[in-house]
Amino acid sequence: MLSANDLECVRGERRLFSGLNFAMQPGTLLAVRGVNGSGKTSLLRMMCGLLTPAAGTLNWNDREIGKAGEEFRSNLLYLGHLNGLKDELNAAENLRLSLHIAGIAVDEAQAVAALDWSGLRERRHQPCGTLSQGQRRRVALARLKLSQSRPLWILDEPFTALDVASVERTRDLIVDHLAGGGMVALTTHQEVPITAPTTLPIELGA
Amino acid sequence: MNNTSLIDCMTTVIARDLRIALRRRADVMTSLIFFVIAVSLFPLGIGADPVLLRTLGPGVVWVAALLACMLALARLFASDHADGTLEQLVLSPQPLSMLVLAKTAAHWLTTGLPLVIIAPVLGLQFGLDSEALLILIASLLLGTPTLSLIGGIGAALTLGLPGGGALLALLVLPLYIPVLIFGAGAVEATAAALGATAHLSILGALLLGTIVFAPWATALALKIAIE
């Protein structure tokens, strides 16, 4: 379980937040809100271990995430601002390779099924550089479909650039994950109602 | 859905980078063509004195190889950084240093190895004999991976910096000096009938040392770069 103790974030000269505490249990949705520049992305990056907190600690099952290292990262799925897609590779290749690197082995059929879920089955042989912004986001989101074995999902603005049907599909997947005992931390500017066993709202910059 | 092992993960990274290089051949050709042109300019500039050319040959080929390697370095992490795949590498359950080693291996296969293959042809322009050409290949084969590994540290340290290219050269070129001395020295020693074993052994030792040390340092620098 992921818990934050007295977390502080400083970017440049500015202190974005301090004294932040929370504990995520199975079924917890951590809904991070705040205006632009309030430190939402920084908080999520801290929770992955990409950014070192200025003060405070983050623990995974009572071990600091830096020390839990490999064990922590093999429980984690992170979807950042950037989609992490290679322009030269097609959707299916991108999906399989990024999951492989994340430590999840998927075969061609599973990748195609996930892209089918994303509504990109016909475009799976097209290089990602030629897809639209929303389609690229959908390729990145298809990783979620194949990462249901990972308990902790950290999603930075997962609904940006998506059409209505894709937002609903993604939301349903997140709801299922939470209902199945997963943990999700996400930021969003859209009003997407997500039902979860427990919801922890975090308001930054207030 | 099984978990992937370290070897799986490393071969995935190598296969991915090779596939991208294959689809973006212009990038790979640039440093190779630079190497060919830079080496070919010297005989034109110096003139056709065979003794002089034979003396200068090994050094010229090695300096050009070193610059060509450096030219390709900026690409090592830049696109991964820009499109977010670098974050995925950092967040992989496998140790980042091993993935860096895999990336560097792929980088060498697409930039260093072509130089090694074409070098004997260029060596002919300088009138190097077959024995010297063989040693030239051997020294490049041992030396260019070291250049890629050391260069990786510089590429990671200058990642995302404006005007990082010039800084990269300042950081990396001094570190290339030992490889240059023993690489070019190996060929010169053969030409002087002294035998190149000692030079090649030192190049091998440098390679082994950097295989252990460089990926670790590069991984540290990358983690700082993405903060």
Interface residues (C-beta under 8 A of the other chain):
Chain A: C48 G49 L50 L51 T52 E70 R73 S74 L76 Y78 G80 H81 L82 N83 G84 L85 K86 D87 E88 L89 E93 L97 S98 H100 I101 A102 G103 I104 A105 V106 Q110 P127 L146 S149
Chain B: M1 N2 N3 T4 D8 C9 T12 V13 R16 R19 I20 R23 R24 S79 A82 D83 G84 T85 E87 Q88 L89 V90 L91 S92 P93 Q94 P95 L99 I226 E227
